Amino acid sequence: MTGAAGYIGSHTALELLSAGHDVVSFDNYANSSPASLARVARLTGKAAEIVEGDLRDAPALERLLGNGAYDAVVHFAGLKAVGESVEKPLLYYDNNVSGSANLLRAMQAGGCRKLVFSSSATVYGAPERCPITESFPLSAVNPYGRTKLIIEDICRDLAASEPGWNIALLRYFNPVGAHESGEIGEDPSGIPNNLMPFVMQTAVGKHDSVKVFGTDYPTPDGTGIRDYIHVVDLAKAHSAALERIDSFKGAEPVNLGTGKGRSVLEVLAAASKAVGREIPRTLSPRRPGDAAECWADPSRAKEKLGWTAERDLDAMCRDHWRWQSKNPSGYR
Ligand code: UD1
């Protein structure tokens, strides 16, 4: 598992270890900490094998995967800040795209052709309507999004060039929440760009108020609508994808969302309820590049994976808040 120490990686590692799998973590901790995996080991009573390494180090990947000992690779590692990707596109292409090409080359050399890839709803660009199905046109609106799209394209080209690849391209909508123990969760470095971590950091007093980006969208309350999905549901979807990876012929995409769109004001209301007091907000102009609505048609996930999201927005906020209040400074 690349990026196993990160937010979605650590929750998926917990899920896989609990299901009896052996997990080897490959992570450079660029945006995470090995502390998350130590907590996963404590929670499951079973430790992942830890390898510290960087996807840009192709020989390290070849040494790791060269022994043919792996059934499958789950690939989370990558940079994911949209703004930073605009300022430092080469950093993003190098880490995300070249790193993924190195990984695929090492898998090919080691004879492992089963991959679960951490893609994103960002590959739908500015969607024309909702709900979004996997057959919608793909495009990128920033360098980060383009790296996800290019990696998907590389997977499709590779699978077309050579039989035997089974690749699940899992397109996440908006992951939020935390494990119900409150021991692992999202630990963004710097000021978070995403709504839920910003809301929860505001609740612990790290920010004065949440800016509501845009109140004049053509939506029922005027604020942006997204498909928030509990990270534990997301982790379970990875477990299901691994169990059924042989049914992925070549590279096939699957949306991971709940199929329910929620507005920024609905998130603030649910978060205020979970926290037990009103979270301060400031009505603000739109953030450039944001779509009014983005939510999934999750029916292919049900067909292909036998999986549906089970946790609702209240559970997402309750669990995110438990993590945030127990760990106001994350893993530090
Ligand atoms: C963002 C990224 C997207 C990435 C995804 C997951 C942008 C433009 N898009 O998506 O590429 O795949 O995160 O990491 O950065 N909002 C506020 N106030 C805030 C923050 C957000 O009102 O302080 C609103 C946004 O306008 C949006 C919703 O909350 O309507 C969700 O925002 P966010 O969590 O940043 O996710 P996305 O914009 O969906």
Boltz pocket constraint, residues with backbone or C-beta under 6 A from the ligand:
constraints:
  - pocket:
      binder: B
      contacts: [[A, 80], [A, 82], [A, 83], [A, 120], [A, 121], [A, 122], [A, 144], [A, 145], [A, 173], [A, 174], [A, 192], [A, 193], [A, 194], [A, 195], [A, 196], [A, 198], [A, 210], [A, 211], [A, 212], [A, 213], [A, 214], [A, 223], [A, 224], [A, 225], [A, 226], [A, 264], [A, 287], [A, 288], [A, 289], [A, 290], [A, 291], [A, 292], [A, 294]]
      max_distance: 6.0
